Amino acid sequence: MKKIASCLFINFLLLIFITFPYGKVRAQDSTSAALSSEIRITSTVDTKQVPLNRTVKLTVRVEWSGDVSRYQISDLEDPVLNNLETYSTSSADFRTTENGVQKAARTFEFVLRPKTLGMAYIERTTVKYIDTETGEGHSLATNRINIEVVESVPEETAKHNLWFWLFAVVLPILFAGAVGYLVKKKLDQRKQKQFYVPVKSLEEEFLDTLHKSLSADRVQPNLNQGYYVLSKIARRYLKEKYDIDALELTTDEILETLSDREDMDENLIDMIDEVLRTCDLAKFSGSQGDINEYQRLYTLFESILEKNHMKNGNSESE
């Protein structure tokens, strides 16, 4: 009996030790997940309690440090909503440098409107991305967020009286006139300097990615993987450049869509054809390929980007 009691006590202690780390509780209005590569996702809402006649904003942010062109982020999947509906969406990209370390982020914002009183839920949201150094695809996800929908708040009504019109109309007009006079006077006293901040074109961004990730010396140990990543980057470029779903369409469907466009150069279509079909052949054949052929294909895609970049530059000049 003593031996049985001792075994039961040891098993009890092991059960407590195993389950203890999972007893932590996460805040529901902010969740995060991270990989060893330092890319992570966070999601927040601006309020946990929203009136029925108001909205709540969901912000999802994907960010990483280091090589800002290392990851190809796909569009965020629309979150699954319960007792909420999407009113509007937006997204933005950010690039900064802190203490000599480059940082990149993509932010997605969803303005949500409640349907009925009670509890509302934002299920986990998922974003997919490709590591251009390895060609591997990953995904990041957030946890569920709970929001309480409460009674509507009264709408503000205009006060139709003398003081209202004084503060709402007369004073702003006087203030605007005074500000306009001061601004005009200052502009007359000195010349304004205009600063131009150069912005990279789409082709320049993909050229940077091409040079940093897919040069022959980088992919030579695994040419088959190099063909795969080159195909993904080329299709991503076609999607953003020509607004076609190049990541899902077959090579024949992509070429047919491009051929129907009036602004496409036939020579350019032939170059795209050769890049995509050669990558497809290397992908499905399973062979390692030839470094000279890969270098030629790399140069061909580089020429496509440079040709479109020059074409865009001439269009802007005109």
C-alpha positions as CSV (number, residue, x, y, z in Angstrom):
1,M,0.0,0.0,0.0
2,K,2.8,2.4,0.8
3,K,4.4,1.7,-2.6
4,I,1.1,2.4,-4.4
5,A,0.6,5.7,-2.4
6,S,4.1,6.8,-3.2
7,C,3.5,6.2,-6.9
8,L,0.3,8.1,-6.9
9,F,1.9,11.1,-5.1
10,I,4.8,11.2,-7.7
11,N,2.3,11.1,-10.6
12,F,0.3,13.9,-9.0
13,L,3.5,16.1,-8.7
14,L,4.4,15.3,-12.4
15,L,0.8,16.3,-13.5
16,I,1.2,19.7,-11.7
17,F,4.6,20.3,-13.2
18,I,3.4,19.5,-16.8
19,T,0.2,21.6,-16.7
20,F,1.5,24.6,-14.7
21,P,3.0,26.5,-17.7
22,Y,-0.3,26.4,-19.5
23,G,-2.2,28.1,-16.7
24,K,-1.2,31.6,-18.0
25,V,-4.0,33.9,-19.3
26,R,-3.4,36.2,-22.3
27,A,-5.1,39.5,-22.8
28,Q,-7.9,39.2,-25.3
29,D,-7.5,42.6,-27.0
30,S,-3.9,42.1,-27.9
31,T,-2.3,38.8,-29.2
32,S,1.0,38.0,-30.7
33,A,2.9,35.1,-32.3
34,A,6.7,35.0,-33.2
35,L,9.1,32.8,-35.0
36,S,12.9,32.4,-34.5
37,S,13.4,34.6,-37.5
38,E,11.9,37.6,-35.6
39,I,8.8,38.0,-37.7
40,R,5.7,38.3,-35.6
41,I,2.0,39.3,-35.8
42,T,0.0,41.4,-33.3
43,S,-3.7,42.3,-33.3
44,T,-5.5,44.9,-31.2
45,V,-8.9,46.6,-31.0
46,D,-9.4,50.2,-29.9
47,T,-12.2,49.2,-27.5
48,K,-13.5,46.1,-25.7
49,Q,-17.0,47.7,-25.3
50,V,-18.8,49.3,-28.3
51,P,-22.2,50.9,-28.5
52,L,-24.6,49.4,-31.1
53,N,-24.5,52.5,-33.2
54,R,-20.7,52.9,-33.2
55,T,-17.7,51.0,-34.7
56,V,-14.7,49.2,-33.4
57,K,-11.3,49.2,-35.2
58,L,-9.2,46.0,-35.5
59,T,-5.5,46.5,-36.2
60,V,-3.3,43.6,-37.4
61,R,0.4,44.3,-37.7
62,V,3.1,42.0,-39.2
63,E,6.6,43.2,-38.5
64,W,10.2,41.9,-38.6
65,S,13.8,43.2,-38.1
66,G,16.8,42.8,-40.4
67,D,16.6,42.4,-44.2
68,V,13.4,44.2,-45.0
69,S,13.0,42.4,-48.4
70,R,13.5,38.9,-46.9
71,Y,9.7,38.2,-46.5
72,Q,7.0,38.3,-49.2
73,I,3.8,39.0,-47.2
74,S,0.5,38.0,-48.8
75,D,-2.8,39.8,-48.2
76,L,-4.3,39.0,-44.8
77,E,-7.2,36.6,-44.8
78,D,-10.5,38.4,-43.8
79,P,-11.1,37.6,-40.1
80,V,-14.1,35.4,-39.2
81,L,-16.6,37.6,-37.4
82,N,-19.4,36.8,-35.1
83,N,-22.1,39.5,-34.5
84,L,-19.9,42.0,-36.4
85,E,-19.6,43.1,-40.0
86,T,-16.8,44.8,-41.9
87,Y,-17.5,48.4,-42.6
88,S,-14.1,49.4,-44.3
89,T,-10.6,48.1,-44.6
90,S,-7.1,49.6,-45.3
91,S,-3.5,48.6,-45.2
92,A,-0.1,50.3,-45.2
93,D,3.6,49.4,-45.3
94,F,6.3,50.9,-43.0
95,R,10.1,50.8,-43.1
96,T,12.3,52.3,-40.4
97,T,15.8,52.1,-39.0
98,E,16.4,52.0,-35.2
99,N,20.0,51.9,-33.8
100,G,21.3,50.8,-37.2
101,V,18.8,47.9,-37.5
102,Q,16.3,47.9,-40.4
103,K,12.7,47.2,-39.5
104,A,9.7,46.5,-41.8
105,A,6.0,46.2,-41.0
106,R,2.7,45.8,-42.8
107,T,-0.5,47.0,-41.0
108,F,-4.0,46.0,-41.8
109,E,-7.0,47.9,-40.4
110,F,-10.6,46.7,-40.3
111,V,-13.4,49.0,-39.2
112,L,-16.2,46.7,-37.8
113,R,-19.8,47.5,-37.1
114,P,-21.8,45.5,-34.5
115,K,-25.1,43.8,-35.5
116,T,-27.0,43.1,-32.2
117,L,-26.6,43.6,-28.5
118,G,-24.6,41.0,-26.6
119,M,-21.1,39.5,-27.1
120,A,-19.2,39.7,-30.4
121,Y,-16.1,37.8,-31.4
122,I,-13.2,38.2,-33.8
123,E,-11.9,34.8,-34.5
124,R,-8.2,34.2,-35.2
125,T,-6.8,36.0,-38.2
126,T,-4.1,34.4,-40.4
127,V,-1.5,35.9,-42.7
128,K,0.8,33.8,-45.0
129,Y,4.3,34.8,-46.2
130,I,7.3,33.3,-48.0
131,D,10.8,33.4,-46.8
132,T,12.7,34.4,-49.9
133,E,16.0,33.1,-48.5
134,T,14.6,29.5,-48.2
135,G,11.6,29.6,-50.4
136,E,9.5,28.1,-47.6
137,G,6.0,29.3,-46.9
138,H,4.8,30.0,-43.3
139,S,1.8,31.5,-41.6
140,L,1.2,33.5,-38.5
141,A,-2.1,33.7,-36.6
142,T,-3.7,35.6,-33.7
143,N,-6.0,34.5,-31.0
144,R,-9.7,35.2,-30.5
145,I,-10.9,38.6,-29.3
146,N,-14.1,39.2,-27.4
147,I,-16.0,42.5,-27.6
148,E,-19.2,43.5,-25.7
149,V,-21.9,45.3,-27.7
150,V,-23.9,47.6,-25.4
151,E,-26.9,49.9,-25.9
152,S,-26.7,52.7,-28.5
153,V,-25.5,56.1,-27.4
154,P,-27.6,59.2,-28.2
155,E,-26.6,61.1,-31.3
156,E,-25.5,64.7,-30.8
157,T,-28.0,67.3,-32.0
158,A,-27.1,70.8,-33.3
159,K,-27.9,73.7,-31.0
160,H,-29.8,76.2,-33.1
161,N,-29.1,79.4,-31.1
162,L,-27.0,82.5,-31.4
163,W,-24.1,81.1,-29.4
164,F,-23.9,78.0,-31.5
165,W,-23.7,80.0,-34.8
166,L,-21.2,82.3,-33.2
167,F,-18.8,79.5,-32.2
168,A,-19.5,77.2,-35.2
169,V,-19.4,79.7,-38.0
170,V,-18.3,83.3,-37.2
171,L,-15.3,82.5,-35.0
172,P,-13.8,79.9,-37.4
173,I,-14.2,82.3,-40.3
174,L,-12.4,85.0,-38.4
175,F,-9.7,82.6,-37.3
176,A,-9.2,81.3,-40.8
177,G,-8.9,84.8,-42.1
178,A,-6.3,85.7,-39.5
179,V,-4.3,82.6,-40.2
180,G,-4.4,83.1,-44.0
181,Y,-3.2,86.7,-43.5
182,L,-0.2,85.6,-41.4
183,V,0.7,82.8,-43.8
184,K,0.6,85.1,-46.8
185,K,2.7,87.6,-45.0
186,K,5.3,84.9,-44.1
187,L,5.3,83.6,-47.7
188,D,6.0,87.1,-49.0
189,Q,9.0,87.5,-46.7
190,R,10.9,84.3,-47.6
191,K,11.0,81.7,-50.4
192,Q,9.7,78.3,-49.6
193,K,12.0,75.3,-50.2
194,Q,10.5,72.2,-51.7
195,F,11.9,68.9,-50.7
196,Y,11.6,65.8,-52.9
197,V,11.7,62.4,-51.2
198,P,12.5,59.7,-53.7
199,V,10.2,56.7,-53.6
200,K,11.3,53.3,-55.0
201,S,9.2,52.0,-57.9
202,L,7.8,48.5,-58.0
203,E,10.5,47.4,-60.4
204,E,13.3,48.8,-58.1
205,E,11.9,46.9,-55.1
206,F,11.8,43.6,-57.0
207,L,15.3,44.2,-58.4
208,D,16.6,44.7,-54.9
209,T,14.9,41.4,-53.8
210,L,16.3,39.6,-56.9
211,H,19.9,40.8,-56.3
212,K,19.9,40.1,-52.5
213,S,18.1,36.7,-52.6
214,L,18.5,34.9,-55.9
215,S,22.0,35.6,-57.3
216,A,23.8,32.5,-58.7
217,D,26.3,32.2,-55.8
218,R,23.4,32.2,-53.3
219,V,21.3,29.5,-55.0
220,Q,24.0,27.3,-56.5
221,P,24.0,24.8,-53.6
222,N,20.3,24.2,-54.3
223,L,19.4,25.2,-57.8
224,N,16.0,23.5,-57.7
225,Q,15.0,25.8,-54.8
226,G,16.3,28.8,-56.7
227,Y,14.0,28.1,-59.6
228,Y,11.1,27.7,-57.2
229,V,11.7,31.1,-55.4
230,L,12.4,32.8,-58.8
231,S,9.0,31.6,-60.1
232,K,7.2,32.8,-56.9
233,I,8.9,36.3,-57.1
234,A,8.1,36.6,-60.8
235,R,4.5,35.7,-60.3
236,R,4.2,38.1,-57.4
237,Y,5.6,40.9,-59.6
238,L,3.0,40.1,-62.4
239,K,0.2,40.2,-59.8
240,E,1.2,43.6,-58.5
241,K,2.2,45.0,-61.8
242,Y,-0.8,43.9,-64.0
243,D,-3.4,43.2,-61.3
244,I,-3.9,39.6,-62.2
245,D,-4.0,36.6,-59.8
246,A,-0.7,35.2,-61.1
247,L,-0.1,33.2,-57.9
248,E,-3.2,31.0,-58.6
249,L,-3.3,31.0,-62.4
250,T,-1.4,28.5,-64.6
251,T,1.4,29.7,-66.9
252,D,-0.9,29.4,-69.9
253,E,-3.7,31.4,-68.2
254,I,-1.2,34.1,-67.3
255,L,0.1,34.5,-70.8
256,E,-3.3,34.5,-72.3
257,T,-4.4,37.3,-69.9
258,L,-1.3,39.3,-70.7
259,S,-1.8,38.8,-74.5
260,D,-5.3,40.4,-74.2
261,R,-3.8,43.6,-72.9
262,E,-3.2,46.4,-75.4
263,D,-0.3,47.9,-73.4
264,M,1.8,44.7,-73.5
265,D,4.8,44.4,-75.7
266,E,5.0,41.0,-77.6
267,N,8.7,40.7,-76.9
268,L,8.1,41.2,-73.2
269,I,5.4,38.5,-73.2
270,D,7.9,36.1,-74.8
271,M,10.4,36.9,-72.1
272,I,7.8,36.2,-69.4
273,D,6.8,33.0,-71.1
274,E,10.4,31.7,-71.1
275,V,10.9,32.6,-67.4
276,L,7.7,30.9,-66.2
277,R,7.9,27.8,-68.3
278,T,11.6,27.1,-67.5
279,C,10.8,27.5,-63.8
280,D,7.8,25.1,-64.2
281,L,10.0,22.5,-66.0
282,A,12.6,22.6,-63.2
283,K,9.9,22.4,-60.5
284,F,8.1,19.4,-61.9
285,S,11.1,17.5,-63.3
286,G,12.8,17.3,-60.0
287,S,16.3,17.8,-61.5
288,Q,18.8,20.2,-60.0
289,G,19.2,22.1,-63.3
290,D,22.2,23.8,-64.8
291,I,23.9,26.9,-63.2
292,N,24.4,28.5,-66.6
293,E,20.8,28.1,-67.5
294,Y,19.7,29.5,-64.2
295,Q,22.0,32.5,-64.6
296,R,20.5,33.1,-68.1
297,L,17.0,32.9,-66.6
298,Y,18.0,35.3,-63.7
299,T,19.3,37.8,-66.3
300,L,16.1,37.5,-68.4
301,F,13.9,38.3,-65.4
302,E,16.2,41.2,-64.5
303,S,15.8,42.5,-68.0
304,I,12.0,42.4,-67.7
305,L,12.2,44.5,-64.6
306,E,14.7,47.0,-66.1
307,K,12.7,47.3,-69.3
308,N,9.4,48.1,-67.4
309,H,11.3,50.5,-65.1
310,M,12.6,52.4,-68.1
311,K,9.2,52.4,-69.7
312,N,7.7,53.8,-66.5
313,G,10.3,56.5,-66.4
314,N,9.6,57.6,-69.9
315,S,5.8,57.7,-69.2
316,E,6.4,59.9,-66.1
317,S,8.6,62.3,-68.1
318,E,5.9,62.7,-70.7
